[in-house]
């Protein structure tokens, strides 16, 4: 019935000589209009869906202190940093919730002063609250003198 021949993509070769005559199946007078694949093509196009706009940054408000563990230090992200670098540690709650947090930039503001830092570490929950930061001395000094010690009401967001 079917003659086997090697297939060459994308063509399928059928030997119609060995096929029974079924032309009456395609008689439009008996069965109404019949359309074969070769006569009608249907194209389905999907409308392009624009990407959703980025969600507004979440504003965090907490306290900030600074640390000087000696230079260089290695944070939870595994990278070395110094007190002169613009680096920060977020709370373990925020740090652990975002697997891509290492290397992200945060914008920090306190009493009309601003600073930018890179997340390199996590602070223990016993040392800081959910929205608190621990900053390097370089970042802290952009916001206030080191003698202040703790900045209460620091606002920050991921850039």
LOKOLDO-799991 format. One record per residue (C-alpha): residue number from 1; residue in one letter; x, y, z. Coordinates in steps of 0.05 Angstrom, whole numbers. Example, Ala and Ser with C-alpha at 12.3 -4.5 7.8 and 13.67 -1.06 7.14 Angstrom:
2
    nr   rest       px       py       pz
     1      A      246      -90      156
     2      S      273      -21      143
//
This chain:
159
    nr   rest       px       py       pz
     1      X        0        0        0
     2      X       53       51       21
     3      X      120       52      -12
     4      X      176       68       35
     5      X      224      121       11
     6      X      275      160       50
     7      X      246      225       76
     8      X      280      290       62
     9      X      258      343      112
    10      X      211      379      107
    11      X      178      337       52
    12      X      137      275       59
    13      X      133      234       -5
    14      X       73      190      -16
    15      X       67      144      -75
    16      X       -4      158      -98
    17      X       -2      103     -152
    18      X      -11       50      -99
    19      X      -67       89      -63
    20      X     -140       71      -75
    21      X     -182      122     -113
    22      X     -218      165      -62
    23      X     -235      224     -105
    24      X     -309      217      -87
    25      X     -292      237      -15
    26      X     -272      306      -40
    27      X     -333      316      -83
    28      X     -359      384      -60
    29      X     -427      369      -90
    30      X     -438      311      -43
    31      X     -406      337       21
    32      X     -403      413       14
    33      X     -340      453        7
    34      X     -278      415       26
    35      X     -212      450       38
    36      X     -146      414       38
    37      X      -85      437       75
    38      X      -54      460       10
    39      X     -112      507       -6
    40      X     -125      541       60
    41      X      -74      564      110
    42      X      -92      592      176
    43      X      -44      639      210
    44      X      -50      651      283
    45      X      -13      711      309
    46      X       -6      730      381
    47      X      -12      802      399
    48      X       51      828      431
    49      X       39      840      504
    50      X       78      899      530
    51      X      119      884      592
    52      X       87      907      656
    53      X      117      971      683
    54      X      168      962      738
    55      X      139      964      806
    56      X      157     1026      846
    57      X      216     1017      893
    58      X      199      996      964
    59      X      219     1049     1014
    60      X      250     1021     1077
    61      X      257     1061     1141
    62      X      303     1037     1196
    63      X      366     1051     1235
    64      X      437     1052     1208
    65      X      502     1042     1244
    66      X      572     1032     1218
    67      X      622      977     1228
    68      X      697      975     1225
    69      X      718      902     1229
    70      X      788      916     1204
    71      X      808      919     1131
    72      X      794      880     1090
    73      X      731      843     1112
    74      X      695      789     1075
    75      X      619      792     1076
    76      X      563      742     1066
    77      X      568      754      991
    78      X      639      726      993
    79      X      672      790      968
    80      X      725      829     1004
    81      X      711      902     1023
    82      X      743      956     1065
    83      X      717     1012     1109
    84      X      733     1061     1054
    85      X      687     1024     1005
    86      X      615     1046      995
    87      X      585      981     1021
    88      X      528      960     1066
    89      X      497      901     1101
    90      X      422      891     1102
    91      X      382      852     1154
    92      X      383      777     1147
    93      X      308      780     1133
    94      X      318      822     1070
    95      X      384      789     1051
    96      X      355      719     1053
    97      X      292      738     1015
    98      X      329      759      952
    99      X      379      710      922
   100      X      406      764      875
   101      X      417      816      930
   102      X      493      812      929
   103      X      521      871      889
   104      X      455      908      886
   105      X      458      983      897
   106      X      418     1018      951
   107      X      403     1092      957
   108      X      404     1117     1028
   109      X      379     1183     1055
   110      X      382     1216     1123
   111      X      365     1288     1140
   112      X      371     1314     1069
   113      X      437     1277     1056
   114      X      443     1219     1009
   115      X      492     1163      997
   116      X      496     1102      952
   117      X      523     1034      974
   118      X      531      964      947
   119      X      503      905      987
   120      X      560      860     1007
   121      X      538      831     1073
   122      X      481      811     1119
   123      X      473      832     1191
   124      X      450      784     1244
   125      X      379      792     1268
   126      X      405      805     1339
   127      X      445      865     1312
   128      X      393      897     1268
   129      X      318      900     1254
   130      X      285      881     1188
   131      X      297      949     1155
   132      X      362      968     1189
   133      X      429      975     1154
   134      X      501      969     1176
   135      X      545     1014     1133
   136      X      619     1021     1122
   137      X      650     1083     1153
   138      X      655     1115     1085
   139      X      580     1111     1072
   140      X      562     1131     1144
   141      X      605     1194     1139
   142      X      566     1215     1077
   143      X      505     1219     1121
   144      X      532     1240     1189
   145      X      596     1242     1230
   146      X      619     1175     1259
   147      X      611     1204     1329
   148      X      535     1201     1321
   149      X      540     1125     1323
   150      X      469     1106     1303
   151      X      424     1142     1253
   152      X      351     1133     1270
   153      X      299     1140     1214
   154      X      345     1126     1155
   155      X      306     1116     1090
   156      X      332     1071     1037
   157      X      311     1035      974
   158      X      342      989      922
   159      X      365     1028      861
//
